């Protein structure tokens, strides 16, 4: 509807806000996986499967990157660029197959994870770039730097606490997600990543619950 009315400024504002929310949520999930990958694999399976934590972390980087392309793909779809979307998906699949063919024989499961994650990054770059070419819209904004800073500080503090603690895998899986989310949200608020409109939206949602 907005695109039909040529309301590009409003579309740009919504695009960036939704992308910011997606990034904040997905980075929180990424931090949890990054910190607890070894605990998750060791608890769910056996200790010898703990090595699978590395591929899990690598894959999570790719998924985090690809999450930024969802809104771009939706905009291209609204613009009836379905053929363009299909070409990008084909290139993503081709890159994935080619990289798997090259890396799996040399590096095994880690090579497969690198191939898939790299393919997601390629797909994201293509989707966002093509969307910008057709619509002059992109998801990036200054607040992304605040999100990244909050994530890095959270990682640093949590890694330090985890290094000096010696809890079981189960305790880590229960306690550290709560610690990560609390610290991350606190830093998001301290860095003023949320503007007045975001806060009003959160209040509206809270009142409706």
C-alpha positions in Angstrom: 0.0 0.0 0.0 2.8 2.4 1.0 4.7 1.5 -2.1 1.7 2.1 -4.3 1.4 5.6 -2.8 5.1 6.2 -3.4 5.6 6.9 0.3 9.3 6.1 0.1 10.2 8.1 3.3 7.7 6.2 5.3 8.8 2.9 3.8 12.4 3.7 4.5 11.5 4.5 8.2 9.6 1.2 8.6 12.3 -0.8 6.8 15.0 0.5 9.1 13.0 0.1 12.3 12.0 -3.5 11.5 15.5 -4.3 10.5 16.8 -2.9 13.8 14.4 -5.0 15.8 15.3 -8.1 13.8 19.0 -7.4 14.4 18.6 -6.8 18.1 16.7 -10.1 18.6 18.9 -12.2 16.3 22.1 -10.9 17.9 20.8 -11.9 21.3 20.1 -15.4 20.0 23.6 -15.4 18.4 25.3 -14.5 21.7 23.5 -17.3 23.5 24.6 -19.8 20.9 28.1 -18.4 20.7 28.6 -18.6 24.5 26.8 -21.9 25.1 27.4 -23.9 22.0 29.7 -26.3 23.8 27.4 -26.7 26.8 24.4 -27.3 24.5 26.1 -30.0 22.4 27.7 -31.6 25.5 24.4 -31.7 27.4 22.1 -32.8 24.5 24.5 -35.4 23.2 27.8 -36.7 24.6 31.1 -35.0 25.4 32.7 -36.3 22.2 30.1 -34.3 20.2 31.3 -31.0 21.8 33.4 -30.4 18.7 30.2 -29.8 16.8 30.0 -26.5 18.7 32.4 -24.9 16.3 30.2 -25.6 13.2 27.2 -24.5 15.1 28.8 -21.1 15.9 29.9 -20.7 12.3 26.4 -21.4 11.0 24.9 -19.0 13.4 27.0 -16.2 11.9 25.5 -17.0 8.5 22.0 -17.1 9.8 22.5 -13.8 11.6 23.7 -12.2 8.4 20.9 -13.7 6.3 18.3 -12.4 8.7 19.0 -8.8 7.4 17.9 -9.8 3.9 14.3 -10.8 4.8 12.9 -7.2 4.6 14.9 -6.6 1.4 13.3 -9.7 -0.2 9.9 -8.6 0.8 10.4 -5.2 -0.7 11.6 -6.7 -4.0 8.5 -9.0 -3.9 6.2 -6.0 -3.5 8.0 -4.4 -6.4 7.1 -7.6 -8.4 10.8 -8.5 -8.8 10.1 -12.2 -8.3 12.4 -13.1 -11.1 15.2 -11.2 -9.5 14.6 -12.9 -6.2 14.7 -16.3 -7.9 18.0 -15.5 -9.6 19.5 -14.4 -6.2 18.2 -17.6 -4.6 19.8 -19.6 -7.4 23.1 -17.9 -7.0 22.9 -18.5 -3.2 22.3 -22.2 -3.9 25.1 -22.4 -6.5 27.6 -20.7 -4.1 26.6 -23.1 -1.4 27.1 -26.2 -3.6 30.4 -24.9 -5.0 31.8 -24.0 -1.6 30.7 -27.3 -0.1 32.4 -29.1 -3.0 35.6 -27.3 -2.4 35.7 -27.2 1.4 34.1 -30.4 2.7 36.9 -32.7 1.3 39.5 -30.5 3.1 37.8 -29.5 6.3 34.9 -31.9 6.8 32.0 -30.6 8.9 33.7 -27.3 9.6 34.1 -26.8 5.9 30.4 -27.5 5.4 29.6 -24.9 8.0 31.9 -22.3 6.5 30.4 -23.0 3.0 26.8 -22.6 4.2 27.6 -19.6 6.3 29.5 -17.9 3.5 26.6 -18.6 1.1 24.2 -16.9 3.5 26.5 -13.8 3.5 26.7 -13.8 -0.3 22.9 -14.1 -0.4 22.5 -11.2 2.0 24.9 -8.9 0.1 23.1 -9.7 -3.2 19.6 -9.2 -1.8 20.3 -6.0 0.1 22.4 -4.6 -2.9 19.7 -5.4 -5.5 17.0 -4.0 -3.3 19.0 -0.8 -2.9 19.5 -0.6 -6.7 15.8 -0.9 -7.4 14.4 1.1 -4.5 17.2 3.2 -3.0 16.3 1.6 0.4 18.8 -0.1 2.7 18.5 -1.4 6.3 21.6 0.1 7.8 21.6 2.9 10.3 23.9 4.5 13.0 22.1 2.6 15.7 23.5 -0.7 14.4 26.9 0.4 15.8 25.2 0.8 19.2 23.8 -2.7 18.9 27.1 -4.2 17.9 28.8 -2.3 20.8 26.2 -3.7 23.3 26.8 -7.2 21.9 30.6 -7.0 22.2 30.4 -5.7 25.8 27.9 -8.4 26.7 30.2 -11.1 25.1 33.2 -9.8 27.0 31.5 -9.7 30.4 29.8 -13.1 30.0 33.0 -14.8 28.7 34.9 -13.5 31.8 32.2 -14.7 34.2 32.0 -18.1 32.4 35.8 -18.5 32.5 36.0 -18.0 36.3 32.9 -20.2 37.0 32.7 -24.0 37.0 29.1 -24.9 36.8 27.6 -27.9 35.0 26.4 -27.8 31.4 22.8 -27.7 32.6 23.3 -24.9 35.0 25.1 -22.9 32.4 22.3 -23.4 29.9 19.8 -22.2 32.5 21.7 -19.3 34.0 23.7 -17.7 31.2 20.8 -17.0 28.8 19.2 -15.0 31.6 22.4 -13.2 32.3 23.1 -12.5 28.6 19.6 -11.2 27.9 19.5 -9.0 31.0 23.0 -7.5 30.4 22.3 -7.1 26.7 19.0 -5.3 27.2 20.5 -3.1 29.8 23.3 -2.0 27.4 20.8 -1.5 24.6 18.9 0.9 26.9 22.1 2.6 28.2 23.3 3.3 24.7 19.9 4.7 23.8 19.5 2.3 20.8 15.7 2.7 21.2 14.4 6.1 20.2 11.2 7.8 21.5 9.0 6.0 18.9 10.4 2.6 19.9 9.7 3.3 23.5 6.1 4.4 22.7 5.6 1.2 20.7 6.9 -0.9 23.6 4.5 0.9 25.9 1.6 0.3 23.6 2.4 -3.4 23.3 2.8 -3.6 27.1 -0.6 -2.0 27.6 -2.3 -4.4 25.3 -1.0 -7.4 27.1 
